[in-house]
Amino acid sequence: MASKYDLPFRNSHISNTPISEEKEVSSGESPFVVVGIDYGTTYSGAAWAKSGALDQVEVISQWSSQVLGATDSEKVPSDISYNINNTPSKWGFEIGGEDVPFRWTKLLLTNRSLDNMANSKEPVLDVTRKLLRKHGKSAVEVISDYLRLLWKHILERLRKRLTPPVLDNMRLKVVLTVPAIWDHSSQENMLTAAKKAGVNAFRPCGETEVSLIAEPAAAALATYVDSGLKLNPVVKAGDSFLVCDAGGGTVDLIGYTINSFEPFELSECVGASGDLCGAIYLDRAFKAHVTTTSKSHMSKLSPESEKRFMEKEWEYNVKRNFDGSVGPWNVQLPQRSETSRSASLKAVFKTKKESNILSLHGEHLTVIFSDVVNKIVDLLRDQVEGIKAKTGKPPKVIILVGGFGENRYLHQQVEKIFNPEQRSPPPLLIQQPSRAWSAVCRGAVHQGAFGAKVVVNHVSKYYYGPTYMRSWIEGRFDERDKVFSERWQQWHAVRQMDWYLKKDDDVKKVQSVEHTFDNLYKTPAELQKCSYTIFYSESDNPGTRLTNGINELCTIKVQFGAWQFSTSPVFNNGKGQEFRRVKSVLKMDVSVSSIKWSVSCNGEQIPVEVVYKDISSAAQVPT
């Protein structure tokens, strides 16, 4: 019996059909709709396409909102709030400035990935953690509630576009996107949240398929299909490129090598990286600057007024249009608040009217942008160097996607750093695909529509393996691990590590690894309590002993029966004690999309259950 953690992942082969072309639906296949869902840290999006027109991907919009520009927005805020009955009351654009919603909940699905980010001590996350305690909810439950509302909106839009009778007769294939740096526990939590939200609820026309794709892989696929990556004469099979998904809260990067264009097939080149340096940090820097220079206009603003000011004057004005030029860039400040009678009289008899316009020059905005942009450039530089070290040559393209990936100034600075001499053609192309904000959810649709696995390998970020004991050999083992076994009547070295998978191993090249355990049991009941503990380490050289820095990943509970006990040979230890000598094999099968644990004994496969210790201890496995 396979682990329950293997079930959500579907094994799909690489077809010979170019993934950029529409896949014909076979005559025996019922009609279907593919839905791609990109649940983001700050904003979420969805897109869809129907069988027979799989190359015509439509992005969901028409959100319920009073916010400027929200009606046609490709994304909706990933925020949700609850009422006094602890049920969802508002979500997305419905959230007002006076509300205290759950924000950035996505990042709380895994502390492992968050700990690798420099800004993991984030005030927004502290507020959300307090709200989780206040409402007695887990991150999975909050995300599930949000996805339920998002899914309801998606279905409403599909009914309007296709009509209810047509939609009710079409199967659904749903592809959820997840960060490339996410661990296996987080992936499972995301799938659990989606299922709790009813994404795979029963439909008479057939079962709804739910699968995952890494966000950078989805973005790469969208770029390939929509922007003609394969038509670029500079980029050939064997070359590498870098995807930078710059969102509202996080920036995620990963490098890929192109194995082939038809079918479109990629290999991870270097491991994913990322940090909390998204567009929201720009928002804070702008707000701090305006508050400092125009305190009288900003100090008395209500949360709702401040929100509207930031949207109109910053989000849809300066932030999106600043290109590094001198300016000036004019911002219309909120009306100055006069609260006291004397202040009001002074305002009336003023001979010189105070301007309501704040002129920002290029040097001001450069300071506002510099901290965030410099961090992104550093992340890009590390990835570029990693690709050069791995392949012997730099990547050919940097693809900027995500909401902040569309930013003019970011593109300009990345171009300046990685193509300083403005050569033609440039040594490293910087590409901003059209509609970069929705690239991830559109790529998810392409993944579901064409079925082929885009990324065919995974670079392991951790060591994995169980502990075991060895017969003691003097001088070979650490004296601290020397233990005398009363059952075996001999000295053993305990707490020895058997690393099944090593850091930086290419998962495509690793098929399966196994270890035989030889143990003595007194009774069948004792055997039935058997379990194995799997550990992981992110160290470059964790050693061969269980030490600090090696952490517990999961427990594999084995459902041994009386038959395994009775058919195992009898062992006499020379002290008049008899045991059953049970030899079992713990096997790890690695694929691009999963790790499967299995146990066999006396040639028979034994049912197992894999229980991860907790979210914060789960480690990275393939996505």
Sequence and secondary structure as in RCSB ss.txt:
>XXXX:A:sequence
MASKYDLPFRNSHISNTPISEEKEVSSGESPFVVVGIDYGTTYSGAAWAKSGALDQVEVISQWSSQVLGATDSEK
VPSDISYNINNTPSKWGFEIGGEDVPFRWTKLLLTNRSLDNMANSKEPVLDVTRKLLRKHGKSAVEVISDYLRLL
WKHILERLRKRLTPPVLDNMRLKVVLTVPAIWDHSSQENMLTAAKKAGVNAFRPCGETEVSLIAEPAAAALATYV
DSGLKLNPVVKAGDSFLVCDAGGGTVDLIGYTINSFEPFELSECVGASGDLCGAIYLDRAFKAHVTTTSKSHMSK
LSPESEKRFMEKEWEYNVKRNFDGSVGPWNVQLPQRSETSRSASLKAVFKTKKESNILSLHGEHLTVIFSDVVNK
IVDLLRDQVEGIKAKTGKPPKVIILVGGFGENRYLHQQVEKIFNPEQRSPPPLLIQQPSRAWSAVCRGAVHQGAF
GAKVVVNHVSKYYYGPTYMRSWIEGRFDERDKVFSERWQQWHAVRQMDWYLKKDDDVKKVQSVEHTFDNLYKTPA
ELQKCSYTIFYSESDNPGTRLTNGINELCTIKVQFGAWQFSTSPVFNNGKGQEFRRVKSVLKMDVSVSSIKWSVS
CNGEQIPVEVVYKDISSAAQVPT
>XXXX:A:secstr
   GGGTT       SS TTS     TTS  EEEEEEE  SSEEEEEEEETT TT  EE    S  STT TT S 
EE  EEE TTSSEEEEGGG  TT   B SGGGGG HHHHHTSTT S HHHHHHHHHHHHHT  HHHHHHHHHHHH
HHHHHHHHHHHH HHHHHTSEEEEEEEE TT  HHHHHHHHHHHHHTTTT   TT   EEEEEEHHHHHHHHHHH
HH GGG TT  TT EEEEEEE SS EEEEEEEEEETTTTEEEEEEEEEEES SHHHHHHHHHHHHHHH HHHHTT
  HHHHHHHIIIIIIIIIHHH  S    EEEE       SHHHHHHHHT SS    EEEE HHHHHHHHHHHHHH
HHHHHHHHHHHHHHHHSS  SEEEEESTGGG HHHHHHHHHHHSTT  SS SSEEE  TTGGGHHHHHHHHHHHH
   SB   B  SEEEEEEEEE  TTTS GGGEEEETTTTEEEEEEEE  SB TT BGGG  EEEEEEEEEESSHH
HHHT EEEEEEE SS   SB  TT EEEEEEEE   HHHHHTS EEE SSS EEEEEEEEEEEEE SS EEEEEE
ETTEEE EEEEES GGG      
